[in-house]
Amino acid sequence: MHSEIYPGTLVISEGRIADIIREETGDGMYIMPGLVDAHVHIESSMLPPAEFSRIATVHGTVATVSDPHEIANVLGIEGVRYMIEDARRAPVKFCFGAPSCVPATPFETSGATLDAEEIDVLLKAQEVGYLAEVMNFPGVIQGDTELMEKIRSAAACSKPVDGHAPGLRGDDLARYVSAGISTNHECLSYDEALEDIEKGMKVQIRKGSAADIFDEFLPLLDRHYESCMFCSDDKHPDDLLNGHINEMVKGALACGVDVMKVLKVASVNPVLHYNLAVGLLRIGDPADFIRVDNLADFNILETCVDGRIVARKGVSLIPHEAPRIINNFHANPKEAVSFAVPCNGEMVNVIGAVDGSLVTDKLVAAPKVIDGHVVSDPERDILKLAVVNRYSEAMPAVGFVRGFGLRTGAIVSSVAHDSHNIVSIGVSDQDISRAVNLVIANGGGMAAVSGNREVLLPLPIAGIMSDKDYVSVANGYTRLDRMAKAMGSTRLRAPFMTLSFMALLVIPRMKMSDRGLFDAESFSAMDIFCR
């Protein structure tokens, strides 16, 4: 499409661009297409769609490609419908996906299952624009019957299929792409991203709260900007308060990337790939655009959606409205003895948390044993990790993790990708049970407990989202983050975000589900103890 910078005036009528009048001079400001997040889980902001739109538009975001598999894992098809319903209250143009892998694996307990028939129903809905990330890439390669049926449903509806394939290369990657997968946001290296592009996929360059590959992959934009998009994937509320896709645009411009290439990646490519009803500054298009001060500071002065100014100079013009609350939470309180681990070996497998990455390390360590039981060892930063089934009564799964650095207390969250059971890390069984029970008593949330202090962020919507305004949620999350760091977790930029991915079995290398330790490389269960 045509790309040019010139002084001019937009003529807007009934929410669309009726004309573009060239002028001799301008006011020094820039009008450009609104920004699009090409892959995001809205639920990770802990805000429902309408509230998410209030803060996202402040940063120039006019549309998102949103995979609602977080709430789908809790509530199934009704969860997806909830997101669509809430999004109708917002000006942002949400393109929702039909979650392809609910649950993500058969090695965990989720609150619901989406079968091929339900996926077909969703894909036929106008608000659903694509088949969301196909995380079970081994299933694609092996030709899993139900999974392939979901992909065929997307093809029958002429809707794209999103991918999720960390580390997939060579012939396996070729088979994955040939099945109809069109994108990947999980590349582990620059070379892997190049191979994805060479095989026909679009690479979504991510700058999220837990995983940030922006700097490493930015050089792709010079020659391969036609095959790239920007995305956040998961953005916690405190980070979202500071910026969104605009941060990536500003960073790319600061590195000298041509502005037209940057805007192609940040706006045009996702609109064309997902067939979004989003304007691109053409006569007849919806009047979706942003106004910025200059191409260096890139301060968003105004955001306009369908001809309506929805944010101006850092302030949302969209009023907060209380959302409907929906949930699925059936866990009973747990006693400290529920988290005890009898010693049954000379060495234990330990998950190694890595700051800024969803990928974990596989570690082995000698356990600390007291009275025949393996306990947390804060001195060596080997802490007990527990995952509690929130959907039915069951014994917690318990393992060990290094990298969180807690010296006292425990942290806990019912935001635990992807099944959203309760995940907790602590220095003692008593602290873990106390933290877990605090979240259970509130039907979901995040909490930190230490000594006589408790800090809680309630998440009553599906146990993963708040019903409060974005400033309150961001401030509540910041209080939790500060307390976790005061308790010793200073090595991680975002301890709670890292915690939420300890149960994500589809990301290498070792994770923990409510059923036990899991080897994400061999895609099989593991024992806590080395044999």
C-alpha positions as a printed NumPy array, in Angstrom:
array([[  0.   ,   0.   ,   0.   ],
       [  1.065,   3.619,  -0.584],
       [  3.358,   5.174,   2.049],
       [  4.055,   8.889,   2.187],
       [  4.419,  11.74 ,   4.693],
       [  2.879,  15.114,   3.781],
       [  0.943,  17.996,   5.429],
       [ -2.772,  17.469,   5.252],
       [ -6.218,  17.489,   6.826],
       [ -8.468,  14.512,   7.478],
       [-12.144,  15.003,   6.741],
       [-14.183,  12.65 ,   8.931],
       [-17.835,  11.822,   8.404],
       [-19.882,   9.239,  10.294],
       [-16.769,   7.628,  11.75 ],
       [-14.924,   7.259,   8.435],
       [-12.327,   9.193,   6.499],
       [-14.347,  11.033,   3.861],
       [-11.367,  12.852,   2.354],
       [ -7.68 ,  13.648,   2.811],
       [ -6.778,  17.173,   1.769],
       [ -3.131,  17.934,   1.027],
       [ -1.86 ,  21.197,   2.466],
       [  1.211,  23.342,   1.875],
       [  2.23 ,  23.375,   5.549],
       [  1.331,  21.495,   8.716],
       [  1.357,  22.015,  12.47 ],
       [  4.416,  19.809,  13.074],
       [  2.352,  16.966,  14.501],
       [  1.99 ,  13.545,  12.882],
       [ -1.191,  11.616,  12.171],
       [ -0.575,   7.901,  11.607],
       [ -2.482,   4.604,  11.772],
       [ -3.417,   3.39 ,  15.24 ],
       [ -1.295,   0.675,  16.803],
       [ -2.274,  -3.004,  16.898],
       [ -1.171,  -5.657,  19.389],
       [ -0.847,  -8.707,  17.124],
       [ -0.997, -11.278,  19.945],
       [ -2.173, -10.652,  23.49 ],
       [ -3.998, -12.391,  26.285],
       [ -6.116,  -9.555,  27.66 ],
       [ -6.649, -11.505,  30.878],
       [ -2.961, -11.18 ,  31.781],
       [ -3.511,  -7.468,  32.355],
       [ -5.958,  -8.611,  35.073],
       [ -8.495,  -6.346,  33.383],
       [-11.563,  -7.337,  31.36 ],
       [-11.604,  -6.02 ,  27.771],
       [-13.57 ,  -2.81 ,  28.357],
       [-11.223,  -1.731,  31.146],
       [ -8.157,  -2.829,  29.169],
       [ -9.284,  -0.532,  26.357],
       [ -9.246,   2.473,  28.702],
       [ -5.496,   2.231,  29.311],
       [ -4.475,   0.727,  25.95 ],
       [ -5.944,   3.638,  23.979],
       [ -3.93 ,   6.071,  26.087],
       [ -0.872,   4.462,  24.484],
       [ -2.271,   4.598,  20.954],
       [ -3.615,   1.046,  20.672],
       [ -6.779,   0.893,  18.576],
       [ -7.032,  -2.881,  18.075],
       [ -5.82 ,  -6.183,  19.465],
       [ -5.614,  -9.752,  18.251],
       [ -6.685, -11.393,  21.486],
       [ -6.464, -15.045,  22.444],
       [ -8.941, -15.651,  25.32 ],
       [ -7.538, -19.043,  26.216],
       [ -6.854, -17.945,  29.796],
       [-10.541, -17.565,  30.633],
       [-11.413, -20.461,  28.314],
       [ -9.309, -22.774,  30.481],
       [-11.403, -21.664,  33.453],
       [-14.893, -21.414,  31.936],
       [-14.783, -22.894,  28.445],
       [-16.901, -21.438,  25.663],
       [-18.843, -19.314,  28.169],
       [-15.586, -17.617,  29.11 ],
       [-14.909, -16.696,  25.483],
       [-18.433, -15.356,  25.168],
       [-17.902, -13.327,  28.325],
       [-14.881, -11.61 ,  26.754],
       [-16.813, -10.869,  23.565],
       [-19.725,  -9.483,  25.575],
       [-17.526,  -7.24 ,  27.726],
       [-15.573,  -6.03 ,  24.668],
       [-18.777,  -4.66 ,  23.138],
       [-18.664,  -1.927,  25.784],
       [-15.279,  -0.727,  24.507],
       [-14.12 ,   1.34 ,  21.518],
       [-10.988,  -0.763,  20.946],
       [-11.462,  -3.257,  18.118],
       [-10.922,  -6.668,  19.678],
       [-10.374,  -9.567,  17.296],
       [-10.812, -12.673,  19.437],
       [ -9.468, -16.092,  18.595],
       [-11.01 , -19.507,  19.138],
       [ -8.64 , -21.1  ,  21.705],
       [ -7.235, -24.214,  20.058],
       [ -5.72 , -25.951,  23.075],
       [ -8.029, -26.017,  26.096],
       [ -6.561, -27.55 ,  28.11 ],
       [ -3.08 , -26.876,  26.761],
       [ -1.971, -30.428,  27.588],
       [ -3.526, -33.604,  29.042],
       [ -1.069, -33.411,  31.953],
       [ -2.989, -30.801,  33.967],
       [ -6.467, -30.077,  35.303],
       [ -8.358, -27.207,  33.721],
       [-11.834, -25.9  ,  34.409],
       [-13.111, -26.718,  30.935],
       [-12.412, -28.345,  27.595],
       [-13.038, -26.911,  24.135],
       [-13.593, -29.696,  21.624],
       [-13.547, -29.433,  17.839],
       [-17.313, -28.904,  17.65 ],
       [-17.201, -25.925,  20.017],
       [-14.22 , -24.478,  18.154],
       [-16.199, -24.723,  14.923],
       [-19.083, -22.831,  16.547],
       [-16.732, -20.092,  17.71 ],
       [-14.974, -19.766,  14.366],
       [-18.302, -19.127,  12.668],
       [-18.98 , -16.153,  14.973],
       [-18.304, -12.706,  13.504],
       [-16.308, -11.564,  16.557],
       [-13.918, -14.532,  16.267],
       [-11.335, -13.866,  13.593],
       [ -8.829, -16.724,  13.817],
       [ -7.836, -20.012,  15.439],
       [ -5.726, -19.02 ,  18.429],
       [ -2.193, -20.25 ,  19.086],
       [ -1.775, -23.947,  18.438],
       [  0.46 , -24.748,  21.4  ],
       [  0.33 , -28.495,  20.978],
       [  2.871, -28.492,  18.162],
       [  3.732, -32.178,  18.773],
       [  0.058, -32.889,  18.088],
       [  0.233, -31.062,  14.77 ],
       [  3.395, -32.896,  13.722],
       [  1.859, -36.257,  14.695],
       [ -1.468, -35.437,  13.024],
       [ -3.669, -35.482,  16.147],
       [ -7.198, -36.043,  14.808],
       [ -9.121, -33.508,  16.886],
       [ -6.472, -30.809,  16.615],
       [ -6.311, -31.161,  12.839],
       [-10.112, -30.929,  12.727],
       [ -9.888, -27.552,  14.479],
       [ -7.332, -26.346,  11.933],
       [ -9.548, -27.526,   9.073],
       [-12.482, -25.59 ,  10.578],
       [-10.401, -22.408,  10.479],
       [ -9.479, -23.052,   6.854],
       [-13.139, -23.65 ,   5.97 ],
       [-13.98 , -20.251,   7.488],
       [-11.004, -18.599,   5.697],
       [ -9.552, -17.565,   9.042],
       [ -5.827, -17.661,   9.889],
       [ -4.245, -20.031,  12.39 ],
       [ -1.813, -18.733,  15.007],
       [  1.205, -20.743,  16.08 ],
       [  3.227, -21.367,  19.227],
       [  6.363, -23.373,  18.569],
       [  9.405, -22.565,  20.703],
       [ 12.549, -24.169,  19.312],
       [ 10.828, -25.962,  16.447],
       [ 13.193, -26.292,  13.473],
       [ 13.871, -28.256,  10.299],
       [ 11.465, -30.898,   9.028],
       [  9.216, -30.637,  12.088],
       [  8.824, -26.909,  11.488],
       [  8.05 , -27.553,   7.821],
       [  5.289, -29.991,   8.814],
       [  3.913, -27.471,  11.314],
       [  3.776, -24.71 ,   8.685],
       [  2.326, -26.98 ,   6.01 ],
       [ -0.579, -27.751,   8.36 ],
       [ -1.654, -24.127,   7.943],
       [  0.06 , -22.4  ,  10.873],
       [  0.752, -18.778,   9.934],
       [  2.507, -17.095,  12.89 ],
       [  4.916, -17.692,  15.759],
       [  5.565, -15.481,  18.787],
       [  7.721, -18.013,  20.639],
       [ 10.994, -18.021,  18.666],
       [ 13.944, -18.68 ,  20.946],
       [ 16.631, -17.183,  18.688],
       [ 17.172, -14.836,  15.766],
       [ 18.138, -17.745,  13.51 ],
       [ 14.957, -19.576,  14.429],
       [ 12.917, -16.489,  13.53 ],
       [ 14.643, -16.307,  10.141],
       [ 13.824, -19.942,   9.47 ],
       [ 10.173, -19.311,  10.384],
       [ 10.054, -16.444,   7.891],
       [ 11.8  , -18.48 ,   5.197],
       [  9.192, -21.221,   5.621],
       [  6.352, -18.725,   5.225],
       [  5.351, -17.762,   8.753],
       [  4.94 , -14.284,  10.213],
       [  7.093, -13.619,  13.3  ],
       [  5.455, -11.707,  16.132],
       [  8.16 ,  -9.787,  17.983],
       [  7.268,  -9.733,  21.662],
       [  7.828,  -7.22 ,  24.418],
       [  5.839,  -8.462,  27.392],
       [  6.104,  -8.363,  31.158],
       [  7.722, -11.797,  31.47 ],
       [  9.24 , -12.382,  28.036],
       [ 10.987,  -9.665,  26.04 ],
       [ 12.685, -10.558,  22.739],
       [ 12.413,  -7.077,  21.251],
       [ 16.077,  -6.057,  21.198],
       [ 17.336,  -9.39 ,  19.863],
       [ 14.789,  -9.55 ,  17.047],
       [ 14.693,  -5.848,  16.104],
       [ 17.26 ,  -6.343,  13.278],
       [ 14.621,  -8.432,  11.465],
       [ 12.817,  -5.218,  10.565],
       [ 15.445,  -4.003,   8.129],
       [ 14.915,  -6.725,   5.498],
       [ 11.93 ,  -8.704,   6.784],
       [  9.497,  -6.044,   8.005],
       [  6.812,  -7.422,   5.681],
       [  6.851, -10.648,   7.726],
       [  6.878,  -9.157,  11.227],
       [  4.368,  -7.811,  13.738],
       [  4.634,  -6.372,  17.248],
       [  2.913,  -8.023,  20.209],
       [  2.922,  -8.006,  23.996],
       [  1.519, -11.523,  24.633],
       [  1.21 , -10.976,  28.391],
       [  1.254,  -7.504,  29.921],
       [  0.83 ,  -7.023,  33.659],
       [ -1.13 ,  -3.967,  34.858],
       [  1.828,  -1.996,  36.207],
       [  3.691,  -2.339,  32.905],
       [  0.556,  -1.517,  30.927],
       [  0.238,   1.689,  32.898],
       [  3.6  ,   2.767,  31.44 ],
       [  3.182,   1.712,  27.824],
       [  2.068,  -0.805,  25.24 ],
       [  2.929,  -1.239,  21.533],
       [  3.998,   2.436,  21.478],
       [  7.09 ,   1.43 ,  23.463],
       [  8.134,  -0.916,  20.673],
       [  7.531,   1.712,  18.008],
       [  9.558,   4.271,  19.926],
       [ 12.363,   1.758,  20.504],
       [ 12.536,   0.811,  16.823],
       [ 12.595,   4.445,  15.715],
       [ 15.332,   5.206,  18.257],
       [ 17.429,   2.434,  16.684],
       [ 17.119,   4.059,  13.278],
       [ 14.548,   1.779,  11.688],
       [ 12.692,   3.554,   8.888],
       [  9.36 ,   4.931,  10.14 ],
       [  7.397,   3.361,   7.279],
       [  8.812,  -0.075,   8.082],
       [  7.961,   0.407,  11.759],
       [  4.373,   1.413,  11.013],
       [  4.017,  -1.519,   8.636],
       [  4.938,  -3.842,  11.514],
       [  2.975,  -1.994,  14.219],
       [ -0.211,  -1.317,  12.263],
       [ -0.521,  -2.491,   8.683],
       [  0.682,  -6.106,   8.852],
       [ -1.708,  -7.301,  11.581],
       [ -4.643,  -5.47 ,   9.981],
       [ -4.032,  -7.222,   6.673],
       [ -3.08 , -10.627,   8.11 ],
       [ -6.143, -10.91 ,  10.356],
       [ -8.495,  -8.935,   8.086],
       [ -9.245,  -6.465,  10.884],
       [-11.91 ,  -3.791,  10.451],
       [ -9.303,  -1.153,  11.299],
       [ -8.566,   1.952,   9.246],
       [ -5.149,   2.602,   7.696],
       [ -5.539,   6.289,   6.787],
       [ -7.177,   5.717,   3.425],
       [-10.26 ,   7.459,   2.077],
       [-13.262,   5.356,   3.027],
       [-11.481,   3.661,   5.955],
       [-12.737,   3.801,   9.541],
       [-11.211,   6.876,  11.201],
       [ -8.789,   4.94 ,  13.431],
       [ -5.581,   6.878,  13.99 ],
       [ -3.231,   8.474,  16.477],
       [ -1.663,  11.912,  16.651],
       [  1.911,  12.154,  17.969],
       [  4.195,  15.1  ,  18.658],
       [  7.296,  13.906,  16.758],
       [  9.089,  10.756,  15.632],
       [ 11.727,  10.87 ,  18.37 ],
       [  9.748,  11.248,  21.589],
       [  6.669,   9.641,  20.045],
       [  4.3  ,  11.043,  22.666],
       [  0.719,  10.035,  21.915],
       [ -1.364,  13.219,  21.902],
       [ -4.674,  11.705,  20.839],
       [ -6.144,   8.337,  19.943],
       [ -9.164,   8.204,  17.673],
       [-11.351,   5.135,  16.987],
       [-14.173,   5.334,  14.452],
       [-13.871,   9.104,  14.461],
       [-14.198,   9.365,  18.25 ],
       [-11.343,  10.703,  20.363],
       [-10.998,   8.13 ,  23.149],
       [ -7.758,   9.301,  24.81 ],
       [ -5.927,  12.61 ,  24.96 ],
       [ -2.496,  13.445,  26.413],
       [ -2.253,  10.429,  28.693],
       [ -5.855,  10.542,  29.918],
       [ -8.57 ,   8.062,  28.992],
       [-11.845,   9.63 ,  27.875],
       [-13.663,   6.308,  28.321],
       [-15.578,   6.034,  31.631],
       [-15.028,   3.059,  33.951],
       [-18.032,   0.766,  34.253],
       [-18.234,  -2.161,  36.665],
       [-18.062,  -5.464,  34.738],
       [-20.168,  -8.546,  35.3  ],
       [-18.479, -11.121,  37.556],
       [-18.209, -14.759,  36.51 ],
       [-16.115, -17.487,  38.168],
       [-15.276, -21.176,  38.585],
       [-13.543, -21.784,  41.914],
       [-14.114, -24.848,  44.094],
       [-10.953, -25.423,  46.156],
       [-11.169, -26.046,  49.896],
       [ -8.643, -24.687,  52.446],
       [ -5.398, -26.631,  52.78 ],
       [ -3.374, -27.551,  55.867],
       [  0.406, -27.204,  56.065],
       [  0.797, -30.989,  56.142],
       [ -0.7  , -31.093,  52.621],
       [  2.564, -29.636,  51.296],
       [  4.933, -32.045,  53.08 ],
       [  7.412, -33.99 ,  50.894],
       [  8.813, -37.231,  52.412],
       [ 12.437, -37.717,  51.379],
       [ 12.76 , -40.501,  48.818],
       [ 16.113, -39.915,  47.162],
       [ 19.546, -38.367,  47.433],
       [ 18.945, -35.652,  44.789],
       [ 15.934, -33.623,  43.694],
       [ 14.994, -32.1  ,  40.35 ],
       [ 14.747, -28.326,  40.619],
       [ 13.123, -25.852,  38.226],
       [ 15.432, -22.918,  37.467],
       [ 13.502, -19.671,  37.   ],
       [ 15.111, -17.284,  34.484],
       [ 14.473, -13.55 ,  34.668],
       [ 12.806, -12.129,  31.556],
       [ 12.119, -15.535,  30.035],
       [  9.342, -18.115,  30.055],
       [ 11.937, -20.843,  29.495],
       [ 13.248, -22.482,  32.666],
       [ 16.41 , -24.415,  33.459],
       [ 16.616, -28.055,  34.526],
       [ 18.617, -28.259,  37.73 ],
       [ 19.54 , -30.975,  40.219],
       [ 20.401, -30.402,  43.888],
       [ 20.866, -32.239,  47.161],
       [ 17.727, -31.734,  49.266],
       [ 17.553, -30.154,  52.698],
       [ 15.952, -32.799,  54.925],
       [ 14.41 , -32.288,  58.375],
       [ 12.707, -35.158,  60.204],
       [ 12.633, -37.225,  57.041],
       [ 10.982, -34.517,  54.928],
       [ 12.435, -32.295,  52.211],
       [ 11.939, -28.621,  53.086],
       [ 12.649, -25.25 ,  51.521],
       [ 16.251, -24.06 ,  51.751],
       [ 16.318, -20.233,  51.509],
       [ 20.085, -20.16 ,  52.064],
       [ 20.6  , -21.929,  48.72 ],
       [ 17.488, -20.389,  47.157],
       [ 15.828, -23.784,  46.745],
       [ 12.206, -23.166,  47.651],
       [  9.137, -25.33 ,  47.709],
       [  6.766, -24.837,  44.763],
       [  3.158, -26.002,  45.039],
       [  0.314, -26.159,  42.511],
       [ -3.188, -26.631,  43.946],
       [ -6.159, -27.808,  41.875],
       [ -8.793, -25.048,  42.088],
       [-11.559, -26.95 ,  40.297],
       [-11.945, -30.051,  42.481],
       [-10.569, -31.405,  45.72 ],
       [ -7.139, -33.025,  45.323],
       [ -3.783, -33.165,  47.048],
       [ -1.402, -30.377,  45.958],
       [  1.506, -31.158,  43.664],
       [  4.795, -30.109,  45.254],
       [  8.27 , -29.603,  43.828],
       [ 11.219, -27.235,  44.091],
       [ 12.378, -24.078,  42.322],
       [ 15.459, -21.863,  42.316],
       [ 15.633, -18.222,  41.281],
       [ 12.927, -16.501,  43.321],
       [ 15.17 , -15.66 ,  46.258],
       [ 12.498, -15.44 ,  48.969],
       [ 13.957, -15.276,  52.459],
       [ 10.631, -15.147,  54.32 ],
       [  6.969, -15.933,  53.747],
       [  5.264, -17.043,  50.543],
       [  3.751, -15.646,  47.364],
       [  0.735, -17.114,  45.59 ],
       [ -1.396, -16.595,  42.497],
       [ -4.486, -18.055,  40.845],
       [ -3.127, -16.599,  37.604],
       [ -1.159, -19.689,  36.592],
       [ -0.934, -20.283,  32.859],
       [ -2.674, -21.988,  31.268],
       [ -5.119, -23.872,  33.488],
       [ -5.044, -21.244,  36.243],
       [ -4.788, -23.486,  39.221],
       [ -3.236, -21.974,  42.355],
       [  0.571, -21.704,  42.303],
       [  2.646, -20.771,  45.36 ],
       [  6.287, -20.554,  46.396],
       [  7.381, -20.219,  50.009],
       [ 10.008, -20.809,  52.648],
       [  7.815, -23.104,  54.767],
       [  4.756, -25.321,  54.467],
       [  2.936, -23.07 ,  56.94 ],
       [  3.581, -19.968,  54.847],
       [  2.477, -21.712,  51.647],
       [ -0.77 , -22.986,  53.175],
       [ -1.512, -19.557,  54.622],
       [ -0.996, -17.874,  51.25 ],
       [ -2.984, -20.499,  49.339],
       [ -5.893, -20.268,  51.784],
       [ -5.998, -16.493,  51.44 ],
       [ -6.536, -16.823,  47.698],
       [ -9.077, -19.638,  48.163],
       [-11.069, -17.532,  50.643],
       [-11.326, -14.753,  48.052],
       [-12.213, -16.911,  45.052],
       [ -8.985, -16.014,  43.307],
       [ -6.239, -13.441,  43.426],
       [ -2.573, -12.784,  44.078],
       [ -1.09 , -12.477,  47.549],
       [  2.093, -12.211,  49.555],
       [  2.32 , -13.21 ,  53.221],
       [  5.206, -12.709,  55.636],
       [  5.133, -12.561,  59.417],
       [  1.996, -10.694,  60.44 ],
       [  1.614,  -8.966,  57.066],
       [ -0.669,  -9.934,  54.194],
       [ -1.103,  -8.132,  50.867],
       [ -3.885,  -9.302,  48.534],
       [ -5.072,  -8.329,  45.065],
       [ -8.518,  -9.957,  44.653],
       [ -9.341, -11.265,  41.165],
       [-13.036, -12.197,  41.305],
       [-13.568, -12.511,  37.528],
       [-12.651, -16.135,  36.748],
       [ -9.953, -15.871,  39.411],
       [ -7.767, -14.024,  36.89 ],
       [ -9.254, -10.53 ,  36.424],
       [-10.296,  -7.638,  38.657],
       [-13.532,  -5.682,  38.607],
       [-11.746,  -2.443,  39.592],
       [-10.374,   0.375,  37.422],
       [ -6.944,  -0.003,  35.827],
       [ -5.2  ,   2.475,  38.147],
       [ -6.398,   0.609,  41.249],
       [ -5.344,  -2.743,  39.795],
       [ -1.934,  -1.439,  38.749],
       [ -1.35 ,   0.088,  42.185],
       [ -2.445,  -3.136,  43.903],
       [ -0.094,  -5.164,  41.753],
       [  2.75 ,  -2.741,  42.459],
       [  2.205,  -3.188,  46.216],
       [  2.458,  -6.958,  45.769],
       [  5.597,  -6.645,  43.666],
       [  7.251,  -4.431,  46.283],
       [  6.387,  -6.821,  49.09 ],
       [  7.741,  -9.833,  47.178],
       [ 11.003,  -7.976,  46.617],
       [ 11.139,  -6.907,  50.268],
       [ 10.792, -10.62 ,  51.104],
       [ 13.954, -11.286,  49.078],
       [ 12.811, -11.774,  45.466],
       [ 15.094,  -9.108,  44.015],
       [ 16.628, -11.169,  41.199],
       [ 13.406, -11.192,  39.186],
       [ 12.077,  -8.038,  37.588],
       [  8.511,  -9.352,  37.89 ],
       [  8.28 , -12.154,  40.51 ],
       [  4.517, -12.639,  40.176],
       [  4.647, -12.757,  36.399],
       [  7.434, -15.343,  36.576],
       [  5.425, -17.282,  39.167],
       [  2.4  , -17.369,  36.861],
       [  4.399, -19.253,  34.205],
       [  5.794, -21.977,  36.479],
       [  2.827, -24.16 ,  35.495],
       [  2.966, -23.493,  31.725],
       [  3.802, -26.964,  30.455],
       [  4.126, -26.03 ,  26.772],
       [  7.25 , -23.912,  27.381],
       [ 10.629, -25.642,  27.949],
       [ 12.294, -26.928,  29.938],
       [ 10.754, -28.015,  33.239],
       [  7.466, -26.95 ,  34.829],
       [  4.955, -28.045,  37.465],
       [  1.242, -28.76 ,  37.003],
       [ -1.364, -29.689,  39.605],
       [ -0.474, -33.309,  38.786],
       [  3.255, -33.019,  39.349],
       [  6.623, -32.145,  37.846],
       [  6.742, -32.033,  34.037],
       [  9.508, -32.306,  31.443],
       [  8.432, -29.925,  28.677],
       [ 11.143, -31.21 ,  26.326],
       [ 10.121, -34.864,  26.357],
       [  6.498, -33.856,  27.057],
       [  6.215, -36.304,  29.934],
       [  5.818, -36.422,  33.702],
       [  8.881, -36.349,  35.977],
       [  9.588, -37.496,  39.501],
       [ 10.695, -34.961,  42.099],
       [ 13.624, -37.205,  42.961],
       [ 16.394, -38.201,  40.562],
       [ 16.476, -41.948,  39.972]])
